[in-house]
Amino acid sequence: MSQFFKMPVMSHVSELRKRLIAVAVVFAIGMIGGMIVSPRLFGYLKSVPPASGMTWNAFSPWDGIQMYMTLSVVLAMVVTLPFALQQLWAFVKKGLSAHEQAATLRYIPFSLGCLIVGLSFGYYVVFPLSFSFVTSVSERMSLVETYGVSHYFRFMFNIVIPVAVAFELPIVVMFLTGIGILTPQKLHKMRRVAYLILVIVSTAITPPDFLSAFIVLIPLVILYEGSVWLSRGVFRRREARMGLANAHANPS
């Protein structure tokens, strides 16, 4: 760690600039790939429920290019995320011990996996529930459902992205426990507050009915309890390492 802090400030700035440029290059390559794949992804999204059989309208000359670029950006972000995390790890690893370096590096694939699972759950479970509810309300009010493509995607992203972010909870808890900010005891004490927050989140991203909110609340609670369980393991290993380090530093 001392080596990291002894480096001149300009060396840190120069290294950070190089890594940010590398991330930007990978993002640009991801954008190019996203532009190639976007039409196929767009066609897939139109072919599966709840969009199958639906007519998407363009209410602005920019709607088509906006959706094309939005899908390209989303795909580029998914591709760039693991590389960006690896670059972040490479930037801070000089201030970490060998064990902390290995532990932090393991978070990267798990973070990507949690993101993919969260996106899948949000799109295939939460989004259809929400869309079914709002369309049923429109039908009861005898409204003609004419959807703009930009409105449809905005509605979808407003639901799917928060769910995907929520699925990163175990990784965040493990990381904060590993660096000593969180402990299993703190997580246990804040359980009631955490459950209240999860109820608010599940209610906010789902239709205003009990069943939909409950369906979303269950995996969120499981994620939190799983985070507490993982935190215990990380905390025990951290305490053991610190105890061993103190024993070597102060031999009897």
N, C-alpha and C positions, 0 to 999 in steps of 0.2 A: 504493500500500500504506500509505503514511503516513496518508492520509486515513482509512483503516479503523481504524488504531490510535489516532488522535487523537480518535475519537468517544468520548463518555462511556460508561461501562459500562452505565448505565441505559438509554441509547439502544439499545445492543446487545440488552439484555434485552427491552426493549419491542418492538423489531423482531422478535426471535426468537419472542416470544409471539404476535405477530400472524401470523407465518408458520405457526406450529404450529396456531393456530386455523383458518387457511385449509386446512391439510392435513386437520385433523379434519373440517371441513365437507365437503370433497371425499370423504373416506372415508365419512362418513355418507350422502352422496348415492350413493356406490358401493354401500353396503350395501343401500339401498332398491332400486337397480337389480338388485343381486345376488339379493335376495329375489324379484324378479319373474322373473329368468332361471333361478334355481336349479332349479325343477321341470323345465324343459326340459333343463338340463345333467344333472340326475339321470337323466332318462329316456334321454338319449344314452349316459351311462356304463353304464346297464343293458343297452343294445342292442348294444354292441360287445364283442368279446373282451377279456379273458377272462370278463367278467360275463354275456355273452349266454347265455340259457338257464339262468342260475343263479337260485336263490331266495335273496333276502336276507331274513334274519330280524331282528326287533327283540326283543332280550332285555331291554329296559328301556323303560318308557313314555317315557323321554327320548330314546331313540335317534333317532326321527324328527325331532324339533325340533333335536337336536344336529347331525345331518347337514345339515339345512336351513340352519342358521346357519353351519356350517363352510363349506359351499359359498359362501354369501353373503359371508363374510369373505374367502375366497380370491379371489373375483371382485373384491371391493372393493379388496383389496391390489394386484392386477394393474392395476386402473384408476388407483389412487392413486399407484403407484410413479413414473411419469414426472413427475407434478405435484409430488410430494415432492422428487424430485431437482432439479427446476427451482427450487423454493423454496430448497433448500439452496444451489444455485448463486447465486441472487439475494442470499442472505444473505452469502456470502463473496466475491462478485465485486468489492466495493470494495477488497479487499486483493490483487486480481490485476491484472496488466497487461492491456491490451486484447487482446493475443494469447492470454494465458492464459485470459481470459474466453471468447473464441471457441472455443478448444480444449476447455475444460472443458464448455461447452454442447453440443459435438458428442458427448460421451460419453453423453448422456441417451438419445437414440433407439437408439444401439448397445447400451446396457445393457438396454433393454427388448427389443430384438431377440434378444440372447443369452439373456435369460430365457425368452422364448417358445420358442426353439429347444431350450433345455435341458429345459423342461417337456414339449415334444413328444417329444424323444428318450427322456426318462425314462418317459413314459407308454406310448408305442407300441413301445419296444424293450426297455428294462431291466425294466419292470414285468411284461410278459407272460412274459419269461424266468424271473423270480423266482417268479411265481405258478405257472407250469407246473411248476417244480421242486418247490415245496412240495406241490402237489396230487399229483404223482407219488409223493412219499414217503408221503402219506396213503393212497394206493391200495395201495402195497406193504405197508403195515401194516394193511390191511383196515379203515380207519377211515371212518366215515360223515361226509362233509363237510357240515356244517351251519354256514353262515357267518352271523355277525351283521353287520349293515350297518356298525356302528361299527368292528368289527374289520377289515372289508374296507378301509374308507377309511383307517384308521390304518396298516395295512400298506402301502397305496398311497402315502400321503403320506410315510412314512418312507423310501421309495425314490425317489420322483419329486422331492421337494424338494431333497435333497442333490445329485442330478444337475443340477438347474436352477441351484443355487448354484455348482457346479463350472464351469458354462458362463459364469460371470461372470469367470473367470480372466483372459481377455485384456483386459477393460476395467480390472480392478484393476491389472494389470501396467503397462498404458499410463499410467494415472493416476499410479502411484507413480514411474514413470520420468520423467514430465513434471515432477514436483515434486522430482526429484533423489534420492529414497530408493533406487530400484533403478537398476541399469545393466545393459546386456547382458553385461558381464564378470561381474557378480555372478550373473546368471541362468545363465551358462555354467558357472561354478564349482560351483553348487549343483544341476546337472543330475542327478547321481547320486542325491542326496538327494530331489530332486523326483520322480524316477521311482519311487523306493522308496515315497514317500508316495502316488503315484498308484496303484501296485499295491495298497497297503493299502486305499485308498478303493474301488477297483474290486472288491476281494475282499469288502469289508464290505457293499456295497450290492447284491451279486448272490448267487445261490445258490453253495454251495461246490463248484463244478465249474469246470474250467479254461476251457471254451469260453465260458461266460457272462462270466466275469471278463475274458477276453481281448477279447470283443466290446465290453465297456464300456471297457477299458483303451485300445483304439486311439483313439477320439475324444478321450480325456483327454490322451493323449500328443500328438495333433495340436493340441489346444488349447494345450498348454504350448509346443510348438515354434512355433506360430503367435504365441504371446505373446512369445517371444524375438525372433522376426522383427519384430513390430510394435514391440517395445521398441527395436530398433536404429534404426528410422526416427525414433521419437520422440526418442531420445537424440541422434541427429545433428542434428535440427532444433533441439533445445534448446542443444546446443553452439554451433551456428551463431549463434543469437540472442544467446547470452552473449558470443561473440566479437565480434559486431557492436556490442553494447552497450558492451563494454570499449573498442572502437576509437573510438566516439563520445565516451566519457567521458575517454579519454586520447589525444587527437589528437597526432600527431607534429609 
